[in-house]
């Protein structure tokens, strides 16, 4: 790709994938906030904080989308995104292997995945994010040089 292109490397593509996922899931959780809340109440790990989490997570996802959009904040936003994806992946893994009832609030495309498929999807996103963070520092994600 030519110098100065919008997404010149792997890390920028990964940031774009995270942007799409977080915008989609954040808007979906806000749109169906009550459904998201009801599912969180059923979770043995999250039920005590369901009201807070049902607003905090979608707002955080949309904030990360915004931060990933700008080259100046992309690196710390990608670090935060990978951290959030690690938490989501750990939660799904924990629920999958310990819970007898698996409530799900996912909508749209992600709603068609079962919990095991969702774990694989999140694990792939987590792996992509980690690869992007640990790639050589030749990316606009690491430095914002003017041409």
Secondary structure, DSSP 8 states (H G I E B T S, - for coil): --TT-TT-SHHHHHHHHHHHHHHHHHHHHHHTHHHHHHHHHT-TTTGGGHHHHHHHHHHHHHHHHHHHHSHHHHHHHHHHHHHHHHHHHHHHHHHHHH-SS------HHHHTS-HHHHHHHHHHHHHHHHHHHHS-S-STTT-----
